[in-house]
Amino acid sequence: MKKIGNILIALGLVLSVAGCSKKVPEVLTSPDKQLRVNVFVTEQNTLAYSIDRTVHESSVHNGTVQTVIPASPLGLQLSAADFTGNVKIDSQSAIALVSDSYQIRVGKKRDIHYSANEQSFVVSNNQQQKMTLTFRVSNEGVAFRYSVTDSSIADKQFVKETTSFTFATDAKAWLQPMSVAQTGWSNTNPSYEEHYQIDVPVGTEAKLGQGWVFPALFKTGEQWVVISETGMDGSWHGSHLQQGSSANQYALAAPQAQEIFISQSGEKGALLASGNTNSKNELVSPWRIITLGSLAQVMASTLGTDLALPAITHDQNFIKPGHSSWSWAVLKDDSVNYDTQKQFINYAADMHWDYILIDVEWDKRIGYEKIKELVDYAAQKNIGVLVWYNSSGAWNESPYTPKSQLLTHEQRSAEFARLHDMGVKGVKIDFFGGDGQSFMAYYLDILQDAAQHQLLVNFHGATLPRGWQRTYPNLMTMESIKGFEFTTFTQADQDSVAQHVATALFARNLFDPMDFTPMVFGDIPNIKRVTENSFELAESVLMISGIQHFAEIPEGMATVPDYVKNFLRELPGEWDDVKFIDGYPGKFAVIARKAGDAWYVAGINAETENKNLTLDLSFAGDKKGFLIGSGDTERSFLQRDIDSKTAQTISLKPNAGFVIVLK
C-alpha cells in the first residue's frame, strides 16, 4: 500500500479536510492523453514511478489501459547526500507544455517538432537535503532526469543510481551485451560490438556478465519499449543496463572500473568508482528516455534527439552528408598505399559519391606530403578525403598510427589545423576506452575542436552517440555496432549477419547514425558470403549514417548491372522523412525514406524461409518508379517498373532484399 497522500497525488482525487476541499494536482500525461506517469513514494520510503498507456491501435483492446512499466525504483546517491531511501515528495510543479522545433542533417527526419508535458518533483531526505526529479511525457514516450543544486550539499560526487525499469514477467527483449572492459583485440573493449541476444525472455542473463548496452528493446503485451539516454554534455558518465532486484527488472549501471581514467592521456591516478562524475555546484543527469507504443510508432520516434542539447552555434556550411568509397573493409592494411587510394578516388568519382576514407597508418604508408597530393587530386574530381586516427593514449595496446596525437586541446588544434590547411574534409577516430565521464568529455572535446577547423567526424571502437549528432552537426556517424568488418574476420559472424542487421535496425540505428559500413556484391577473402546481393543493396537505404562508407571495391561493383550502379549514384545522402511499413526485430524489415519528393523503400528477410509481402505504397502519392530485387541467383539482380497506386506483391528468399524508388 502506498502512502495515502501519494495515492491521492497519483489518482488526482479531491481531498476534503475540515469542511474544505483541496484539488490535488492532475496526473502527468502525454499531450494526447495516451501515456500516464505516476510518481510516488513507496511504503518503504523509496521513490518510484510507473507508466500506463491507453491502447487504441488494437481492435481487440481498443481503449484499454496497459501498465507498460510497473512500479520501478528511482533514486540517486551522492557522496554527501542519499536520495535512494527515507525520502518524501515535498512539492510538485504545475504541469507545463514544453515544445521545440529543430532541423537535423543526420537522421531519419529533417524537420522535427517535439511537444511534451513537463512536471518537476522536489524530493527531500531525512537530512532535509533536496533533489529535483523532472519528467517530460510526449506522445512518443517518457523522459526524466535528476538535478541536485542544494548548496548545503558541498560535494556532489556521484556514487550510484537506483533508476530501474520493470516489465511484466512474460515480456521479451532484444539486447546487446556489454563487453568486459580491457578485453578483446589489444584491450580495446568495450566498443558496443557484440551480437544481440534476440527475442529472449526478460531476466535472461547477459552472456558476458556485464549487463546490456543502450538502446535496449523490449516487447511487453502489445507495446514495444526502447530504453536509452540522451542529453550528454560531458559532465556525466555513460550508463548501461544490468539485472535489477528481480528477474523482470533492469537497473541503470555505471561504467566498469577499467573504463575510468582521470585524464584523456590515460593517467589512471586514483580510480573513482563513480565514473568520475562530480560537481561542486550543480549535478544534472542525462535524460533517461523510454520510447513506447506500437512498433511503427517506436520506429518513427525521434526521442533520442528531441532531448539532446541544441546544436552548438558554428558555421555549418562545411557539413555535407553523403557516401564514401573505402578500401580497408575488404582489402585491409595493404590497401593503404598511394596507388590504391588514387584508384578509390577514381572509383568514388565514377559512382558520384562524395568522399574517400583513407584508413590506418596512412601517416607511415603514404605520409602527409603524399596525402596532400591525393587530396588535391580528389578535389579535382569533387571528392573529399577523410583520414583515420587512433584516439588512444595508455588505455589500450592498439598499435595503429597516427596515435596519441589528439589527446589534448593543443594537440588537436595543431593537427586539425594542419588537416584543414591540407584540404582534408574529415577524420575517423578509433579505439576509445569506455563510458567513464572523462571519455564522454573527450568525445565532445574532439567534436568541438574538429568543428572549429571545419572537419567532419566519425567515431569507431566507440560508445553510443546518444543524440550527439544534433548537438554537434559535424558528427556524421559512429560505429558502436558489430559491423561489416567482423563478417570478413570469421565465418560465424558472416553466418549470423542477416539476423544481426535485422535487429540493429530496430535498436542500435533507431535514434543514432550507425557506421555499419555495408554492402558487398563480390567475394570476401576466405569467407563464404551468406546474403544475396539484393540484401546488400537494401542496406544502403535501411541504414542511417551521415556518411555511408560502402565496403564494396571497384572489382565487385563492376559485376553488377548499370541500373544498380545508377541507383547508388543517385542515392540521397540525407533523408527528410521516414515511414515504417512492416517488420519484426531479428526477422525482417521494410522501411520507406523520403528525400525531396521521392520515396525510397527497402526491405530484407533474415529468416530461413521465404517471406511473402504485399506492400501498399499509396502513401507516396501518385508516383511511378522501379523495384530492384533478386534475380535467379544470389548474386544476380532483376528490375521491374512499378507505380504507387498498385499494391506490390514481393516474395523474398532467405537473406534477400529489395529496393524501390518512386518519383
C-alpha positions as CSV (number, residue, x, y, z in Angstrom):
1,M,0.0,0.0,0.0
2,K,1.4,3.4,-1.0
3,K,1.3,6.3,1.4
4,I,-2.2,7.9,1.4
5,G,-1.0,11.3,0.3
6,N,0.8,9.9,-2.6
7,I,-2.1,7.8,-3.7
8,L,-4.1,10.9,-3.8
9,I,-1.5,12.6,-6.0
10,A,-1.3,9.6,-8.3
11,L,-5.1,9.3,-8.7
12,G,-5.8,13.0,-8.9
13,L,-8.6,12.8,-6.3
14,V,-10.2,15.7,-4.3
15,L,-9.3,15.7,-0.6
16,S,-11.9,17.1,1.8
17,V,-10.5,18.2,5.1
18,A,-12.3,20.0,7.9
19,G,-15.1,21.1,5.6
20,C,-12.6,22.5,3.0
21,S,-11.8,21.0,-0.4
22,K,-8.3,21.0,-2.0
23,K,-7.7,19.8,-5.5
24,V,-4.6,17.6,-5.8
25,P,-2.5,18.3,-9.0
26,E,-3.6,16.5,-12.1
27,V,-1.9,13.3,-13.2
28,L,1.0,13.8,-15.6
29,T,0.0,12.6,-19.1
30,S,1.2,13.0,-22.7
31,P,-0.4,15.7,-24.8
32,D,-2.6,13.1,-26.5
33,K,-3.6,11.6,-23.1
34,Q,-2.5,8.1,-24.1
35,L,0.5,7.9,-21.7
36,R,0.3,8.4,-18.0
37,V,3.1,8.6,-15.5
38,N,2.7,8.1,-11.7
39,V,5.4,9.3,-9.4
40,F,5.1,8.3,-5.8
41,V,6.9,7.2,-2.6
42,T,6.5,3.6,-1.6
43,E,5.7,2.3,1.8
44,Q,9.5,1.6,2.2
45,N,10.0,5.3,1.7
46,T,11.7,5.0,-1.7
47,L,11.0,6.9,-4.8
48,A,9.2,5.1,-7.7
49,Y,7.3,5.6,-10.9
50,S,5.1,3.7,-13.3
51,I,3.9,4.2,-16.8
52,D,0.5,3.3,-18.3
53,R,-0.7,3.5,-21.9
54,T,-4.2,3.6,-23.3
55,V,-4.2,1.2,-26.3
56,H,-6.1,2.5,-29.3
57,E,-4.5,0.7,-32.3
58,S,-5.8,-2.8,-31.5
59,S,-9.3,-3.9,-32.4
60,V,-9.3,-6.3,-29.5
61,H,-8.0,-4.0,-26.8
62,N,-9.1,-0.6,-28.2
63,G,-9.4,1.9,-25.4
64,T,-8.0,-0.3,-22.7
65,V,-5.2,0.7,-20.3
66,Q,-2.0,-1.3,-20.1
67,T,0.6,-0.8,-17.5
68,V,3.8,-0.8,-19.6
69,I,6.3,-0.1,-16.8
70,P,5.0,-1.3,-13.4
71,A,6.3,0.3,-10.2
72,S,10.0,0.9,-10.7
73,P,12.6,2.4,-8.4
74,L,14.1,5.9,-8.8
75,G,16.9,7.4,-6.7
76,L,20.3,9.0,-6.7
77,Q,23.1,8.6,-4.1
78,L,25.9,11.2,-3.8
79,S,28.9,11.1,-1.6
80,A,27.3,13.6,0.8
81,A,23.6,13.0,0.2
82,D,21.4,9.9,-0.3
83,F,18.1,10.0,-2.1
84,T,17.7,6.3,-2.5
85,G,15.7,5.8,0.7
86,N,13.9,7.7,3.5
87,V,12.6,10.3,1.1
88,K,9.4,12.2,0.6
89,I,8.0,14.4,-2.1
90,D,7.9,17.9,-0.8
91,S,6.2,19.5,-3.8
92,Q,5.4,19.1,-7.4
93,S,5.2,21.9,-10.0
94,A,2.2,22.7,-12.2
95,I,2.3,20.7,-15.5
96,A,3.7,22.8,-18.3
97,L,3.8,22.2,-22.0
98,V,7.3,22.1,-23.5
99,S,7.7,22.4,-27.2
100,D,10.7,22.6,-29.6
101,S,11.3,22.6,-33.3
102,Y,14.6,21.8,-34.9
103,Q,16.3,20.5,-38.0
104,I,18.8,17.7,-38.2
105,R,21.1,16.7,-41.0
106,V,21.9,13.2,-39.9
107,G,18.8,11.2,-39.0
108,K,15.5,9.7,-40.2
109,K,13.8,13.1,-40.5
110,R,15.0,16.6,-41.3
111,D,12.3,18.8,-39.7
112,I,11.3,17.7,-36.2
113,H,8.8,19.0,-33.7
114,Y,8.7,17.9,-30.1
115,S,5.9,18.6,-27.6
116,A,5.7,17.2,-24.1
117,N,4.1,17.9,-20.7
118,E,6.7,18.5,-18.0
119,Q,6.4,18.3,-14.3
120,S,9.1,18.6,-11.6
121,F,9.1,17.0,-8.1
122,V,11.2,18.3,-5.2
123,V,12.4,15.3,-3.2
124,S,13.9,15.6,0.3
125,N,15.7,13.1,2.6
126,N,15.9,12.8,6.4
127,Q,18.7,15.4,6.4
128,Q,16.3,17.8,4.6
129,Q,18.7,17.8,1.6
130,K,16.8,18.3,-1.7
131,M,16.9,16.9,-5.2
132,T,14.7,17.7,-8.2
133,L,13.2,15.0,-10.4
134,T,11.8,16.2,-13.7
135,F,9.6,14.2,-16.0
136,R,8.6,15.0,-19.6
137,V,5.9,13.0,-21.3
138,S,5.4,13.3,-25.1
139,N,3.2,11.2,-27.3
140,E,6.2,9.1,-28.2
141,G,7.5,8.3,-24.7
142,V,8.7,9.4,-21.3
143,A,11.9,11.1,-20.3
144,F,13.2,12.0,-16.8
145,R,16.4,13.3,-15.2
146,Y,17.7,14.2,-11.8
147,S,19.3,17.5,-10.7
148,V,20.9,18.5,-7.4
149,T,21.5,22.2,-6.8
150,D,21.2,22.2,-3.0
151,S,24.0,24.4,-1.7
152,S,24.0,22.6,1.6
153,I,25.5,19.6,-0.2
154,A,29.1,20.7,-0.6
155,D,30.4,17.7,-2.5
156,K,28.0,16.4,-5.3
157,Q,30.1,13.3,-6.3
158,F,28.0,10.6,-7.8
159,V,28.0,7.2,-6.0
160,K,25.2,5.3,-7.6
161,E,21.8,5.5,-9.2
162,T,18.9,3.2,-8.4
163,T,16.9,4.0,-11.5
164,S,15.2,0.8,-12.8
165,F,12.8,-0.4,-15.4
166,T,10.4,-3.2,-14.5
167,F,8.5,-5.3,-17.1
168,A,5.8,-7.9,-17.0
169,T,7.3,-11.4,-16.4
170,D,6.3,-12.5,-19.9
171,A,8.0,-9.6,-21.7
172,K,10.6,-10.3,-24.4
173,A,13.9,-8.5,-25.0
174,W,16.4,-7.7,-27.8
175,L,19.7,-6.7,-26.1
176,Q,23.3,-6.3,-27.0
177,P,25.6,-7.4,-24.1
178,M,28.1,-5.0,-22.6
179,S,31.6,-6.4,-23.1
180,V,34.2,-6.8,-20.4
181,A,36.4,-3.7,-20.3
182,Q,40.1,-4.2,-21.2
183,T,39.4,-7.4,-23.2
184,G,39.4,-8.1,-26.9
185,W,41.9,-7.2,-29.5
186,S,44.6,-5.1,-27.9
187,N,42.4,-4.5,-24.9
188,T,40.1,-2.3,-26.9
189,N,36.8,-3.3,-25.3
190,P,34.1,-2.0,-24.6
191,S,33.2,-0.9,-28.1
192,Y,29.5,-1.9,-28.3
193,E,30.5,-4.7,-30.8
194,E,28.7,-7.8,-29.6
195,H,26.0,-10.0,-31.1
196,Y,22.4,-9.3,-29.8
197,Q,20.5,-11.7,-27.6
198,I,17.4,-11.8,-29.7
199,D,13.8,-12.3,-28.6
200,V,14.8,-13.6,-25.1
201,P,12.6,-13.7,-22.0
202,V,13.2,-10.8,-19.6
203,G,15.6,-12.0,-16.9
204,T,17.8,-13.8,-19.4
205,E,21.4,-13.5,-18.1
206,A,23.8,-11.2,-20.1
207,K,26.2,-13.5,-21.9
208,L,29.3,-11.6,-20.8
209,G,28.2,-10.8,-17.3
210,Q,28.3,-7.0,-17.6
211,G,24.7,-6.2,-18.5
212,W,23.5,-4.7,-21.8
213,V,24.2,-1.5,-23.7
214,F,21.7,1.1,-25.0
215,P,19.4,1.2,-26.8
216,A,17.6,-1.8,-25.2
217,L,14.5,-3.1,-27.0
218,F,11.5,-4.8,-25.3
219,K,8.1,-6.1,-26.1
220,T,5.5,-6.2,-23.3
221,G,2.0,-7.2,-24.2
222,E,1.2,-5.2,-27.4
223,Q,3.6,-2.5,-26.6
224,W,7.2,-2.0,-27.8
225,V,9.6,-0.2,-25.5
226,V,13.1,1.2,-26.2
227,I,15.2,2.4,-23.3
228,S,18.2,4.7,-23.7
229,E,19.7,8.0,-22.6
230,T,20.4,11.4,-24.2
231,G,21.4,14.9,-23.3
232,M,25.0,14.1,-22.6
233,D,27.1,17.2,-22.1
234,G,30.4,15.5,-21.0
235,S,29.7,16.1,-17.3
236,W,28.3,12.6,-16.7
237,H,29.4,9.1,-17.4
238,G,27.6,6.8,-20.0
239,S,25.3,4.3,-18.4
240,H,24.1,0.8,-19.4
241,L,21.6,-1.7,-18.0
242,Q,22.2,-4.6,-15.6
243,Q,19.9,-7.1,-13.9
244,G,17.8,-5.4,-11.2
245,S,16.4,-6.7,-8.0
246,S,14.2,-9.1,-9.8
247,A,14.4,-11.2,-13.0
248,N,12.0,-8.8,-14.8
249,Q,13.7,-5.6,-13.7
250,Y,16.6,-3.8,-15.3
251,A,18.7,-1.3,-13.4
252,L,20.9,1.6,-14.6
253,A,24.6,0.7,-14.2
254,A,27.7,2.9,-14.2
255,P,30.9,2.1,-16.1
256,Q,33.2,-0.7,-15.1
257,A,36.2,0.5,-13.1
258,Q,38.5,-0.3,-16.0
259,E,36.6,2.3,-18.1
260,I,37.5,5.2,-15.8
261,F,40.6,7.4,-16.3
262,I,41.3,10.7,-14.7
263,S,42.5,12.2,-17.9
264,Q,42.4,11.5,-21.6
265,S,46.1,10.9,-21.7
266,G,45.4,7.7,-19.9
267,E,46.8,8.6,-16.4
268,K,44.8,6.4,-14.1
269,G,45.6,8.0,-10.8
270,A,43.1,7.0,-8.1
271,L,40.2,5.4,-9.9
272,L,36.8,6.8,-8.9
273,A,34.1,4.1,-8.7
274,S,31.6,6.8,-9.6
275,G,32.8,7.1,-13.2
276,N,34.4,10.4,-12.3
277,T,31.0,12.3,-12.4
278,N,31.4,15.1,-9.9
279,S,30.3,18.7,-9.3
280,K,30.6,21.3,-6.6
281,N,27.6,23.5,-7.7
282,E,25.1,21.6,-9.8
283,L,24.8,18.0,-10.8
284,V,22.4,17.2,-13.6
285,S,22.0,13.7,-15.0
286,P,21.3,12.9,-18.7
287,W,17.7,12.3,-19.7
288,R,16.7,8.7,-19.2
289,I,14.3,8.0,-22.1
290,I,11.6,5.4,-22.6
291,T,10.1,5.3,-26.1
292,L,6.9,3.2,-26.2
293,G,4.0,2.3,-28.4
294,S,3.3,0.2,-31.5
295,L,6.4,-0.9,-33.5
296,A,5.5,1.7,-36.1
297,Q,5.4,4.5,-33.5
298,V,8.7,3.4,-32.0
299,M,10.4,3.2,-35.4
300,A,9.2,6.8,-36.3
301,S,10.3,8.2,-32.9
302,T,12.9,10.9,-32.6
303,L,13.0,11.0,-28.8
304,G,16.8,10.2,-28.8
305,T,17.5,13.7,-30.4
306,D,14.4,15.5,-29.1
307,L,16.0,15.9,-25.6
308,A,19.6,16.2,-26.9
309,L,21.2,19.6,-26.4
310,P,20.6,22.0,-29.3
311,A,23.2,22.5,-32.0
312,I,26.3,24.4,-30.9
313,T,26.5,27.6,-32.9
314,H,29.2,27.4,-35.6
315,D,29.5,27.6,-39.3
316,Q,27.7,24.6,-40.8
317,N,28.4,25.3,-44.4
318,F,31.1,22.7,-44.5
319,I,28.8,19.9,-43.3
320,K,27.8,17.6,-46.2
321,P,26.4,14.1,-45.5
322,G,27.0,11.6,-48.3
323,H,28.6,8.4,-49.4
324,S,32.2,7.2,-49.4
325,S,34.5,4.6,-51.0
326,W,36.7,2.7,-48.6
327,S,39.4,0.2,-49.4
328,W,40.2,-1.2,-46.0
329,A,36.9,-3.1,-45.4
330,V,37.7,-5.8,-47.9
331,L,41.4,-5.2,-48.8
332,K,42.7,-4.4,-45.3
333,D,46.0,-2.8,-44.3
334,D,47.9,-3.4,-47.5
335,S,45.5,-1.3,-49.5
336,V,46.6,1.8,-47.6
337,N,49.0,3.0,-50.3
338,Y,49.2,5.9,-52.7
339,D,48.2,4.0,-55.9
340,T,45.3,2.1,-54.4
341,Q,43.9,5.2,-52.8
342,K,44.1,7.0,-56.1
343,Q,42.2,4.2,-57.6
344,F,39.5,4.5,-55.0
345,I,39.3,8.3,-55.6
346,N,38.5,7.4,-59.3
347,Y,36.0,4.8,-58.1
348,A,34.2,7.3,-55.9
349,A,34.1,9.8,-58.7
350,D,32.7,7.2,-61.1
351,M,30.0,6.4,-58.6
352,H,29.1,10.1,-58.0
353,W,29.9,9.6,-54.3
354,D,31.3,12.4,-52.0
355,Y,34.3,11.0,-50.1
356,I,37.1,8.5,-49.9
357,L,38.2,7.2,-46.5
358,I,41.9,6.5,-46.1
359,D,42.4,4.2,-43.1
360,V,45.1,3.1,-40.7
361,E,48.8,4.0,-40.9
362,W,48.4,6.4,-43.7
363,D,51.0,8.6,-42.0
364,K,53.6,5.8,-42.4
365,R,52.4,4.1,-45.6
366,I,51.6,7.3,-47.6
367,G,52.8,10.3,-45.5
368,Y,51.4,13.8,-45.1
369,E,53.0,15.1,-48.2
370,K,51.6,12.4,-50.5
371,I,48.2,12.6,-48.7
372,K,48.2,16.3,-49.7
373,E,48.7,15.2,-53.3
374,L,45.8,12.8,-53.0
375,V,43.6,15.5,-51.5
376,D,44.4,17.8,-54.4
377,Y,43.8,15.1,-57.0
378,A,40.4,14.2,-55.3
379,A,39.4,17.8,-55.2
380,Q,39.7,18.0,-59.0
381,K,37.0,15.2,-59.1
382,N,34.9,16.8,-56.4
383,I,35.8,14.1,-53.9
384,G,36.6,14.9,-50.2
385,V,39.3,12.9,-48.4
386,L,38.7,11.5,-44.8
387,V,41.6,10.2,-42.8
388,W,41.9,7.7,-39.8
389,Y,43.3,8.4,-36.3
390,N,43.9,6.3,-33.2
391,S,42.3,8.0,-30.3
392,S,44.1,6.1,-27.6
393,G,46.7,7.1,-25.0
394,A,47.6,4.5,-22.4
395,W,44.2,2.8,-22.1
396,N,44.7,0.1,-24.7
397,E,47.5,-1.6,-26.7
398,S,46.3,-0.8,-30.2
399,P,49.4,-0.3,-32.3
400,Y,48.0,1.6,-35.3
401,T,49.1,5.2,-36.1
402,P,48.6,8.1,-36.1
403,K,48.3,7.6,-32.4
404,S,48.2,9.8,-29.3
405,Q,48.0,13.0,-31.4
406,L,44.5,14.1,-30.3
407,L,44.8,13.8,-26.5
408,T,44.8,17.4,-25.6
409,H,43.2,20.6,-27.0
410,E,46.6,21.9,-28.0
411,Q,47.4,18.7,-29.9
412,R,44.0,18.6,-31.6
413,S,44.2,22.2,-32.6
414,A,47.6,21.8,-34.2
415,E,46.7,18.5,-36.0
416,F,43.2,19.7,-37.1
417,A,44.6,23.0,-38.4
418,R,47.2,21.0,-40.4
419,L,44.5,18.8,-41.9
420,H,42.2,21.7,-42.7
421,D,45.1,23.5,-44.5
422,M,45.7,20.4,-46.5
423,G,42.1,20.3,-47.6
424,V,41.1,17.1,-45.7
425,K,37.3,17.1,-45.0
426,G,37.1,14.8,-42.0
427,V,38.5,12.3,-39.6
428,K,37.7,8.8,-38.5
429,I,38.9,8.3,-34.9
430,D,39.1,4.8,-33.4
431,F,39.8,2.8,-30.2
432,F,38.2,4.7,-27.3
433,G,38.3,3.4,-23.8
434,G,34.8,3.1,-22.4
435,D,32.0,5.1,-20.9
436,G,33.7,6.9,-18.0
437,Q,33.0,10.6,-17.6
438,S,36.4,11.7,-18.9
439,F,35.9,9.6,-22.0
440,M,32.5,11.2,-22.6
441,A,34.1,14.6,-22.3
442,Y,36.9,13.5,-24.6
443,Y,34.4,12.7,-27.4
444,L,32.8,16.2,-27.1
445,D,36.1,18.0,-26.9
446,I,37.1,16.3,-30.2
447,L,33.8,17.3,-31.8
448,Q,34.2,20.9,-30.7
449,D,37.8,21.2,-31.9
450,A,37.0,19.5,-35.2
451,A,34.1,21.9,-35.8
452,Q,36.4,24.8,-35.2
453,H,38.6,23.5,-38.1
454,Q,35.6,22.5,-40.3
455,L,36.2,18.8,-40.1
456,L,33.6,16.1,-40.1
457,V,33.9,13.3,-37.5
458,N,33.3,9.5,-37.5
459,F,34.0,7.7,-34.2
460,H,34.9,3.9,-34.3
461,G,35.6,1.5,-31.5
462,A,33.2,3.8,-29.6
463,T,30.3,4.3,-27.3
464,L,26.7,5.0,-28.5
465,P,26.2,8.6,-29.8
466,R,23.2,9.3,-27.6
467,G,21.9,12.2,-29.7
468,W,25.2,14.0,-30.2
469,Q,24.5,14.4,-33.9
470,R,22.0,17.1,-33.0
471,T,24.3,19.0,-30.7
472,Y,27.4,18.6,-32.9
473,P,26.2,18.6,-36.5
474,N,29.7,17.7,-37.7
475,L,29.3,14.3,-36.2
476,M,28.5,12.2,-39.3
477,T,28.4,8.7,-37.8
478,M,29.6,6.3,-35.1
479,E,30.3,2.6,-35.3
480,S,29.0,1.3,-31.9
481,I,28.0,-2.0,-33.6
482,K,29.4,-5.3,-34.6
483,G,29.8,-4.1,-38.2
484,F,30.6,-5.5,-41.6
485,E,34.3,-5.8,-40.9
486,F,33.6,-8.6,-38.4
487,T,32.0,-10.7,-41.2
488,T,35.3,-10.6,-43.0
489,F,37.1,-12.0,-40.0
490,T,35.1,-15.1,-39.1
491,Q,32.6,-17.3,-40.9
492,A,30.5,-17.3,-37.7
493,D,30.0,-13.6,-37.9
494,Q,29.1,-13.8,-41.6
495,D,26.6,-16.6,-41.0
496,S,24.7,-14.5,-38.5
497,V,24.9,-11.2,-40.2
498,A,21.3,-11.1,-41.6
499,Q,19.7,-11.6,-38.3
500,H,22.1,-9.2,-36.7
501,V,21.3,-6.4,-39.2
502,A,17.5,-7.1,-38.9
503,T,17.9,-6.5,-35.1
504,A,20.2,-3.4,-35.3
505,L,17.7,-1.5,-37.4
506,F,15.2,-1.6,-34.6
507,A,17.7,-1.0,-31.8
508,R,21.1,0.5,-32.4
509,N,20.1,2.5,-35.5
510,L,16.8,3.7,-34.1
511,F,17.9,7.1,-33.0
512,D,21.5,7.5,-33.9
513,P,23.7,7.1,-37.0
514,M,25.4,3.8,-37.4
515,D,28.6,3.2,-39.4
516,F,28.0,-0.5,-40.1
517,T,29.9,0.1,-43.4
518,P,27.5,-2.0,-45.5
519,M,27.3,-3.5,-48.9
520,V,29.5,-6.0,-50.8
521,F,28.4,-7.6,-54.1
522,G,31.6,-9.6,-54.8
523,D,33.7,-12.1,-52.8
524,I,35.2,-11.7,-49.4
525,P,38.6,-13.3,-49.0
526,N,38.4,-16.6,-47.1
527,I,34.7,-16.1,-46.3
528,K,31.6,-17.6,-47.9
529,R,29.0,-14.8,-48.1
530,V,25.5,-15.8,-47.0
531,T,23.5,-12.7,-48.0
532,E,22.1,-12.2,-51.5
533,N,23.2,-9.1,-53.4
534,S,19.7,-7.7,-53.1
535,F,20.1,-7.9,-49.3
536,E,23.3,-5.9,-49.5
537,L,21.8,-3.3,-51.8
538,A,18.8,-2.8,-49.4
539,E,21.2,-1.9,-46.6
540,S,22.1,1.3,-48.4
541,V,18.6,2.6,-47.7
542,L,17.8,0.9,-44.5
543,M,20.8,2.0,-42.5
544,I,21.1,5.6,-41.3
545,S,24.6,7.1,-41.4
546,G,25.7,10.7,-42.1
547,I,28.4,9.3,-44.4
548,Q,27.7,5.8,-45.6
549,H,31.1,4.1,-46.1
550,F,30.4,1.4,-48.6
551,A,32.6,-1.7,-48.3
552,E,32.4,-2.8,-51.9
553,I,35.6,-2.4,-54.0
554,P,35.7,-1.5,-57.7
555,E,36.1,-5.1,-58.9
556,G,32.9,-6.1,-57.1
557,M,31.0,-3.1,-58.3
558,A,32.0,-3.9,-61.9
559,T,29.9,-7.2,-61.6
560,V,26.5,-5.5,-61.1
561,P,24.1,-4.1,-63.8
562,D,24.2,-0.5,-64.7
563,Y,20.8,0.1,-63.2
564,V,22.2,-0.9,-59.8
565,K,25.2,1.4,-60.2
566,N,22.8,4.2,-61.2
567,F,20.7,3.6,-58.2
568,L,23.7,4.0,-56.0
569,R,24.9,7.1,-57.9
570,E,21.6,8.8,-57.4
571,L,21.0,7.7,-53.8
572,P,20.4,10.6,-51.5
573,G,22.8,11.4,-48.7
574,E,20.1,12.9,-46.4
575,W,16.5,12.0,-45.6
576,D,13.5,14.2,-45.0
577,D,11.1,11.7,-43.6
578,V,10.5,8.0,-42.7
579,K,7.7,5.6,-42.7
580,F,7.8,2.1,-41.1
581,I,5.9,-0.3,-43.3
582,D,6.4,-3.7,-41.8
583,G,8.9,-5.8,-39.9
584,Y,9.9,-7.6,-36.7
585,P,13.2,-7.4,-34.9
586,G,15.6,-10.1,-36.0
587,K,13.3,-11.4,-38.7
588,F,12.6,-8.8,-41.4
589,A,12.2,-5.1,-42.0
590,V,10.6,-2.9,-44.6
591,I,11.2,0.9,-44.3
592,A,10.4,3.8,-46.5
593,R,12.6,7.0,-46.6
594,K,11.7,10.3,-48.3
595,A,14.1,12.7,-50.0
596,G,12.6,15.7,-51.7
597,D,9.5,14.4,-53.5
598,A,10.9,10.9,-54.0
599,W,10.4,7.8,-51.8
600,Y,12.9,5.0,-51.4
601,V,11.6,1.8,-49.9
602,A,13.9,-1.1,-48.9
603,G,13.3,-4.5,-47.2
604,I,15.2,-7.5,-46.1
605,N,14.3,-11.0,-45.0
606,A,16.6,-12.5,-42.3
607,E,14.5,-15.7,-41.7
608,T,15.3,-19.1,-43.1
609,E,12.1,-19.3,-45.1
610,N,10.6,-17.3,-47.9
611,K,8.8,-14.1,-46.8
612,N,5.7,-13.0,-48.9
613,L,4.9,-9.3,-48.6
614,T,2.1,-7.2,-50.0
615,L,3.0,-3.5,-49.9
616,D,0.6,-0.7,-50.0
617,L,2.6,2.2,-51.5
618,S,-0.2,4.7,-51.8
619,F,1.4,6.8,-49.0
620,A,3.8,8.1,-51.7
621,G,1.1,9.7,-53.8
622,D,0.7,9.2,-57.5
623,K,4.2,8.2,-58.5
624,K,6.0,5.8,-60.8
625,G,9.3,4.0,-60.3
626,F,11.0,0.7,-60.2
627,L,11.9,-2.2,-58.0
628,I,15.3,-3.9,-57.8
629,G,15.3,-7.4,-56.3
630,S,17.0,-10.8,-56.6
631,G,17.5,-12.5,-59.9
632,D,17.7,-16.2,-60.5
633,T,20.9,-16.5,-58.4
634,E,22.1,-15.0,-55.1
635,R,24.5,-12.7,-56.9
636,S,22.1,-11.5,-59.6
637,F,19.5,-8.7,-59.8
638,L,16.3,-8.0,-61.6
639,Q,14.5,-4.7,-62.2
640,R,10.8,-4.1,-63.0
641,D,8.7,-1.0,-63.3
642,I,6.0,-0.2,-60.7
643,D,3.7,2.5,-59.6
644,S,2.5,3.6,-56.2
645,K,-1.2,3.1,-56.9
646,T,-0.8,-0.7,-57.4
647,A,-0.1,-2.9,-54.4
648,Q,3.1,-4.7,-54.8
649,T,3.5,-8.4,-54.0
650,I,7.1,-9.4,-53.3
651,S,8.5,-12.8,-52.4
652,L,11.7,-12.6,-50.5
653,K,14.0,-15.5,-50.3
654,P,16.1,-16.0,-47.1
655,N,18.8,-13.4,-46.7
656,A,17.4,-11.5,-49.7
657,G,16.1,-8.0,-50.1
658,F,14.8,-5.3,-52.4
659,V,14.8,-1.6,-53.1
660,I,12.0,0.6,-54.6
661,V,12.3,4.1,-56.0
662,L,9.1,6.2,-56.5
663,K,9.3,9.7,-58.0
